[in-house]
Amino acid sequence: MTEEHIFAQYIRILGKGKKGARSLTQDEACEAMRLILAEGAVEPVQLGAFLMLMRVKEESPEELAGFVRAARDSLALPGPLPKVDLDWSSYAGKRRQLPWFLLSVLLLAENGISVFMHGIGGRKYNRIYTPGALASLGITPCASLSDAAQRIQQQGFAFLPLENFCPRLQEMIELRDLLGLRSPVHTLSRMLNPFQAPYLMQGIFHPGYKVIHQQAALLLGQPHAAVLKGEGGEIERNPDIDCQVLTVHEGVAGEEQWPALFSTRHMKDETMDVTRLATLWRGDIADDYGEAAVTGTAAIALKMMGRADSVEAAEALARRMWDERPRDKYDSGTHA
């Protein structure tokens, strides 16, 4: 007789039939993810079963909070932590419009808001991912959390690929091509916030995940957060449609309505030429959709951070920042 594997209990909880199965508690989810992240503690077949059972069920806020706790505990953080105002995740990639949100982030950084961005690189051939888009602006990714901490202190912005600070999570994200479905790893990675920034932006693609992210942020004690259905799943306001933003402020859940900025919708960008990010920043081209996406996204962050007390004031502040941006700063040169 052999003893049951320690991880088997968590698969059983999720897969014990329609009447017997249940969600994990936050502590159970935390312990399950601790085992998953520990080298050699979980067999590959167990990991696949767990991830797909969770995918069919969809993670609860308690499970997501538990997963995030475990993942945060696994990180080798530099000390002392850098002062980071805003955590910004980028895991979806863009395929219909350029990643204008990158200019939103740089605009915030130019105005004294320190931003840490983390995410993944190219996984699908028909999408533009953040590392390549940042390269078109002359910005290189960081190599480690320590490197990112130094970059933030020096420049106010840093991008760190997930594989450079939590390779185990990166490995699990790459299982999508093998399993055919996304897993909870795509959700928990967005909420890592390794530098404990007090302000957290979250972009989702499936509307139901807005509440899950909001409630998980409450469970994790996140001081401030804003969750929106972003264009393509990234943290980017689509200026063509109304935008509902779910918020967290000091333990209180809220909701905001941001109206569309245009009366008619724009067509899909057929060229997806990332060099237009730099040319728009420099003012060499005009793009009404791009400018509205940049300032509209920045406005949501500004309001969450208390820099404006209304939607209208936040949008006006973002537009003023855009008008006063240093146009000669970002180009295709290298800004390491």
Secondary structure, 3 states (H helix, E strand, C coil): CCCCCCCHHHHHHHHCHHHHCCCCCHHHHHHHHHHHHCCCCCCHHHHHHHHHHHHHHCCCHHHHHHHHHHHHHHCCCCCCCCCCCEEEEECCCECCCCCCHHHHHHHHHHCCCCEEEEECCCCCCCCECHHHHHHCCCECCCCCHHHHHHHHHHHCEEEEEHHHCCHHHHHHHCCHHHHCCCCHHHHHHHCCCCCCCCEEEEEECCCCHHHHHHHHHHHCCCCEEEEEECHHHCCCCCCCCCEEEEEEECCEEEEEEECCCCCCCCCCCCCCCCHHHHHHHHCCCCCHHHHHHHHHHHHHHHHHCCCCCCHHHHHHHHHHHHHCCCCCCCCCCCEC
